[in-house]
Every structure is written in C-alpha cells, then in structure tokens.
Amino acid sequence: MSLIVDIEKKLGSFTLRSKFETDKGIMALLGASGCGKSVTLKCIAGIMTPDKGRIILDGETLFDSQKHIDLTPQQRRVGYLFQQYALFPNMTVIQNIQCGIRTGSRSEKQRRAAEQLRRFQLEGLEKKYPAQLSGGQQQRVALARILASEPRAILLDEPFSALDSFLKWNLELELSDLLSDFGGPILWVSHDLGECYRNCRTVCVIEDGTSSPVTDMEALIRHPATQSAARLTGCRNFLPAHRCGDGVRVDGWDLYLPLRAESEQIMIAVPDNAVSLTGNEYAAEIHRVIRDLNATVVVLQPVHGADAPPLRVVLPEGIRAEKGDTISFSLHADRCWSWESG
C-alpha cells in the first residue's frame, strides 16, 4: 500500500511544495516549525485543500486538481492523530471510539469498539471521560478511535510536542509498539530528529516549504543533503570556506581540509564528532564557556584574533577549561559535510 503526494499550496510568504512517495512503515516529515509539515498532513487528510497537484493512496486518487477530484475526509479513510488527541470531552471512552466507526450495524460497531478496548488495554475505562484519563490513556483512546475506523494510512502530527520529557519518553515507546503491526503507510511529523530517528525508517525533510527526496534515516545522519538538514541533526558549526589547491581553506581560520570543492566558495558543516581535542594540529582561544546539563560547550576563536566564525566544541568528560585558555584540536575532514555556497 503506497501513498503518493505531489502538491503545492500558497502559505503566506512562501509556497509549500510537498512531493514524496512512501509505503508500509513509518516515514518522518522533518523540518523547522512553520515549514509546512502539518499543512501537508491536513491536505492528505482532506482538512485543507492544495492549490494544485495530486494525492494517491493505495491506487485511489484522493485529490487531483486537473481531474477535479477532491474526496471528503470521510471518503479518504485516513487516520489523523492530532497534537492534543482531539477527544470529545463530553463523550466517554467507548463513545469516543464508536464515533470513529462509520459503517456497520449497531451490534457490529459495538463489537469493533470492544475489540479496540481489548487491543489498547482500555477495558475498565469504558465509562470514563477524557478529563479522567492520564496522558497515555488519552493517547490510546485516540489511536483506538483511529484504528476502529479501519484507516488505510495514519498521520501523526507532533504527538508529543506539549509533553514533558519523562512522559514523552514513555508515551513514545508505547506508541511505537501500538503502531508496529499497522499494514499501511504512517507519516510522523516532528522537528525533533531524535524522536524521528528512534521511530522512523525513512525521512523527508521539508526546507523553506520544499520537500527533499525521501532518504533512509541513517543516510540523513551520515551525510545530510542540505544545510537545513544538517542543522536538524544538531550540528552547531557552519564555516564559510574557499577552494585552495586540492582542498579548501576555512575563511578566517588557518584551517586547511582535504575536501573536494566543485565551486570557489563553499559552506562546511563541522559536527561534534569531527573535532578532536586530543590532537595538536590547530590552536584556538576559548572565547566562551557554556555549561549545559549534560555537557560543556566551548566557543573557540583563532589565537591570532582574526575575524572568523566561531567554532563550538563539546568538551570530553573530565576536561576543564576556562575563558581565555588556549586549546589544541584537530579536525577529521572525512566527518565534515560541504555544499556549494550561494
């Protein structure tokens, strides 16, 4: 079962261009806030209408601007898990689940609702209202309601964005288990790379409203295709450089890296694992020390005081440093990423 999306929609100052194809399994839609991830889900679900393009699920056209096809949300059979679960506060658990079942006799609806109660371990909570449930129980009710409708695809819109880290971790594990045997495509929208890495097999990055080609999650981590994708990996360092001989030289720093450059000006991303403080290839002065909960980050500037972009480095455990100290380091060019500079 596949989902094909190729749509455009004008959104304020930019136009969303979302194009990808996915099949069974969980694919992440990853990008910064406001890039169009949630709008893409709403267009698939039929809550919003694209300006142009097409959406095809399991061989059936849900939307096609040229053919004037635009199925209703009910006709699309797409399950949408909202950020706040969107349970009806004046309905009990069993009533919330039953309202997702649109076909069948009364007895059939009751049977299917009871099946979801057992599946999601909600037995005994049938007569409870959403306000009487924990966050995990609310999530299970929302998923039970979705699956009771027998969807062909499931859309998850930042399901943990409003939760504290402890509750998020527990609910994330639970959600992953509950979705493991779903037979159709699942789209997981998030701006949290770690969340996507733990749960998704493939990823489509949306940058400035335009989607990148779908890639596997490991490939994104190893070599992101764009600077925006690199930022989503948590990379802190982006250094302008220019071609120099068979390599490149970082502007403002006396750093030469044996990287191939197709143009005169390039941008280099230096992830944390590309910097080694055990080497003495280069020297820098600590301009600032930032002590975080789980790490200490030092901001480095060239010793000779040139106007250069800062280099942010995580200190290994056990190494102490203060502002004004001189520190030696080396760079692993094979762990850096580079792109042509616009």
Secondary structure by P-SEA (a helix, b strand, c coil): cbbbbbbbbbcccbbbbbbbcccccbbbbcccccccaaaaaaaaacccccccccccccccccccccccccccccccccccccccccccccccaaaaaaaacccccaaaaaaaaaaaaaaaccccccccccccccaaaaaaaaaaaaaaacccbbbbccccccccaaaaaaaaaaaaaaaccccbbbbbbcccaaaaaacccbbbbbccccccccccaaaaaaccccaaaaaaacccbbbbbbbccccccccccccccccccccccbbbbbcccccccccccccccccbbbbcccbbbbbbcccccccccbbbbbbcccccccccbbbbbccccccccccccc
